[in-house]
Amino acid sequence: TAGLVGTQPTAALPTDQGPTGPTADQLAAMPEVGDADHIRGNANAKVVLVEYSDYECPFCGRFHPTMQQLMTDFGDEIAWVYRHYPLPFHPNAQKSAEGGECVAELGGEEAFWNYTDALFEVNIRDGQLSPEAITTAATGAGVNEAAFTECLDSGRMAQVVQDQMSAGSSAGVSGTPGTFIVVDGEAKELIPGAVPVEQAKTMVEQYL
């Protein structure tokens, strides 16, 4: 299945072909969902899907509609948390992730999710992003262009993004998308890559 890893990569670099399963210790190391997270849906849901993702990753683009469908199908039973995991060989991944943090700071959570949806629409359509697409997604989400450009150019969100990626790696993410199923605050397992929606639904349903 596209988005899954068949063999371990020879280099110790992240891939965009999907993660392998984390150990129990790694699952326990995943940072708890908190106020700094971007949460879509019922923040008090029993099951929270914590997705480590890359706006420019083709498998993440394929998986984004799956996550949207899960939110539609399960409603208030689940919540969705988006965390950044920009892969180094995607040229606009890091800046698009920083852009997401700038949008959240300037426009709030609704703007962040509108930006996220817009960038994945570009990803799905074009297979890549551009600096222009990043700015267009930000302004389309209602953020002032000059303020957004100042924030993005300053680089002050770079560490936020890198901290999320480092924490994801420690928790066993080895590729994108890597989506943890978290139940009552405890990470249970990782949805491996861009699995089909029915497979993802089956994995989530066992915890509801």
C-alpha positions as CSV (number, residue, x, y, z in Angstrom):
1,T,0.0,0.0,0.0
2,A,1.3,3.4,-0.9
3,G,2.5,5.2,2.2
4,L,3.9,2.2,4.0
5,V,7.5,1.2,4.5
6,G,8.5,-2.3,3.4
7,T,12.1,-2.1,4.5
8,Q,14.1,0.2,6.7
9,P,15.9,3.0,4.9
10,T,19.6,2.6,4.8
11,A,20.3,6.2,5.9
12,A,19.1,7.3,9.3
13,L,16.9,10.1,7.8
14,P,13.2,10.5,8.0
15,T,11.2,9.3,4.9
16,D,7.8,10.3,3.5
17,Q,6.8,6.7,3.0
18,G,5.2,6.1,6.4
19,P,6.5,5.0,9.7
20,T,7.2,1.6,11.3
21,G,5.6,0.8,14.6
22,P,6.9,2.5,17.7
23,T,7.9,0.6,20.9
24,A,5.9,0.9,24.2
25,D,8.6,3.3,25.5
26,Q,8.4,5.5,22.5
27,L,4.6,5.6,22.7
28,A,5.0,6.7,26.3
29,A,7.3,9.5,25.2
30,M,4.8,11.2,23.0
31,P,4.1,14.6,24.4
32,E,0.7,15.0,26.0
33,V,-1.9,17.1,24.1
34,G,-2.0,20.5,25.7
35,D,-3.0,24.2,25.2
36,A,-0.2,24.8,22.7
37,D,-1.6,22.1,20.3
38,H,-3.8,22.8,17.3
39,I,-7.0,20.8,18.1
40,R,-9.9,20.3,15.7
41,G,-13.1,18.9,17.1
42,N,-14.1,18.0,20.6
43,A,-11.1,18.8,22.8
44,N,-12.6,16.5,25.5
45,A,-13.0,13.5,23.2
46,K,-12.0,10.1,24.6
47,V,-10.0,9.4,21.4
48,V,-7.6,12.0,20.0
49,L,-5.7,11.5,16.8
50,V,-2.3,13.2,17.0
51,E,-0.9,13.6,13.4
52,Y,2.7,14.4,12.7
53,S,2.6,15.7,9.2
54,D,4.4,17.6,6.4
55,Y,2.5,20.0,4.3
56,E,4.6,19.1,1.2
57,C,4.5,15.3,1.7
58,P,2.5,13.5,-1.0
59,F,1.4,10.8,1.4
60,C,0.2,13.5,3.8
61,G,-1.7,15.1,1.0
62,R,-3.3,11.7,0.3
63,F,-4.1,11.2,4.0
64,H,-5.6,14.6,4.7
65,P,-9.0,13.8,3.2
66,T,-9.0,10.6,5.2
67,M,-8.6,12.6,8.4
68,Q,-11.3,14.9,7.3
69,Q,-13.6,11.9,6.7
70,L,-12.8,10.5,10.1
71,M,-13.9,13.8,11.7
72,T,-17.1,13.7,9.7
73,D,-17.8,10.0,10.5
74,F,-17.0,10.1,14.2
75,G,-18.0,13.6,15.1
76,D,-17.6,14.5,18.8
77,E,-16.3,11.1,19.6
78,I,-12.8,12.1,18.4
79,A,-10.5,15.1,18.1
80,W,-7.6,15.8,15.7
81,V,-4.3,17.3,16.7
82,Y,-1.9,18.5,14.0
83,R,1.8,18.6,14.7
84,H,4.7,19.5,12.4
85,Y,7.2,17.0,10.9
86,P,8.7,18.7,7.9
87,L,11.0,16.4,6.0
88,P,14.4,17.9,5.0
89,F,14.1,16.9,1.3
90,H,10.9,18.8,0.8
91,P,12.1,22.3,0.0
92,N,9.1,24.2,1.3
93,A,8.1,21.9,4.1
94,Q,9.9,23.8,6.9
95,K,8.7,27.3,5.9
96,S,5.1,26.1,5.4
97,A,5.2,24.6,8.9
98,E,6.5,27.9,10.3
99,G,3.8,29.6,8.4
100,G,1.2,27.5,10.1
101,E,2.5,28.7,13.5
102,C,2.5,32.3,12.3
103,V,-1.1,32.0,11.1
104,A,-2.1,30.5,14.4
105,E,-0.5,33.3,16.3
106,L,-2.0,36.0,14.1
107,G,-5.4,34.6,13.4
108,G,-6.2,31.8,15.9
109,E,-7.1,28.2,15.6
110,E,-9.8,28.5,12.9
111,A,-7.3,30.4,10.7
112,F,-4.7,27.7,11.3
113,W,-7.0,24.9,10.2
114,N,-8.1,26.9,7.1
115,Y,-4.5,27.4,6.2
116,T,-3.8,23.7,6.7
117,D,-6.7,22.7,4.5
118,A,-5.7,25.2,1.8
119,L,-2.1,24.0,1.7
120,F,-3.2,20.4,1.4
121,E,-5.5,21.3,-1.5
122,V,-2.4,22.7,-3.3
123,N,-0.4,19.6,-2.3
124,I,-3.0,17.3,-3.8
125,R,-3.4,19.4,-6.9
126,D,0.2,20.3,-7.7
127,G,2.2,17.7,-5.8
128,Q,4.4,20.5,-4.3
129,L,4.2,23.9,-2.6
130,S,5.7,27.3,-3.4
131,P,6.4,30.4,-1.2
132,E,3.5,32.0,-3.1
133,A,1.1,29.2,-2.2
134,I,2.1,29.6,1.5
135,T,1.4,33.3,1.5
136,T,-1.8,32.8,-0.4
137,A,-3.0,30.2,2.1
138,A,-2.2,32.5,5.0
139,T,-4.1,35.5,3.5
140,G,-6.9,33.3,2.5
141,A,-7.2,32.3,6.1
142,G,-7.7,35.9,7.0
143,V,-4.2,36.9,8.2
144,N,-2.6,40.2,7.3
145,E,0.0,39.6,4.6
146,A,2.6,42.1,6.0
147,A,2.3,40.7,9.5
148,F,2.5,37.1,8.2
149,T,5.6,37.9,6.1
150,E,7.3,39.6,9.0
151,C,6.6,36.6,11.2
152,L,7.7,34.1,8.6
153,D,10.9,35.9,7.6
154,S,11.9,36.4,11.2
155,G,12.4,32.7,11.6
156,R,11.1,32.8,15.2
157,M,8.8,29.9,14.6
158,A,11.6,27.6,13.4
159,Q,12.3,26.3,16.9
160,V,8.7,25.5,17.6
161,V,8.5,23.4,14.4
162,Q,11.8,21.6,15.2
163,D,10.8,20.9,18.7
164,Q,7.6,19.2,17.5
165,M,9.6,17.2,15.0
166,S,12.2,16.1,17.6
167,A,9.4,15.0,20.0
168,G,7.7,13.1,17.2
169,S,11.0,11.2,16.4
170,S,11.4,10.4,20.1
171,A,7.9,9.0,20.1
172,G,8.6,6.7,17.2
173,V,7.6,8.7,14.1
174,S,9.9,7.6,11.3
175,G,8.0,9.0,8.3
176,T,4.9,11.1,7.4
177,P,2.1,11.0,8.1
178,G,2.4,9.4,11.5
179,T,-0.8,9.5,13.5
180,F,-1.0,8.4,17.1
181,I,-4.3,7.1,18.5
182,V,-4.4,8.6,22.0
183,V,-7.0,7.3,24.5
184,D,-7.6,9.1,27.7
185,G,-4.3,10.8,27.3
186,E,-2.3,7.7,26.6
187,A,-0.8,7.0,23.1
188,K,-1.9,3.4,22.2
189,E,-0.6,2.9,18.6
190,L,0.5,4.6,15.4
191,I,-1.6,4.6,12.3
192,P,1.1,3.7,9.8
193,G,1.3,6.2,6.9
194,A,-1.4,7.0,4.5
195,V,-3.7,4.1,5.1
196,P,-7.1,3.8,3.4
197,V,-10.0,5.4,5.3
198,E,-11.7,2.1,6.1
199,Q,-8.5,0.8,7.7
200,A,-8.1,3.9,9.7
201,K,-11.7,3.7,10.8
202,T,-11.3,0.1,12.0
203,M,-8.2,1.1,14.0
204,V,-10.1,4.0,15.7
205,E,-13.3,2.1,16.4
206,Q,-11.7,-0.4,18.7
207,Y,-11.0,2.4,21.2
208,L,-14.4,4.0,21.2
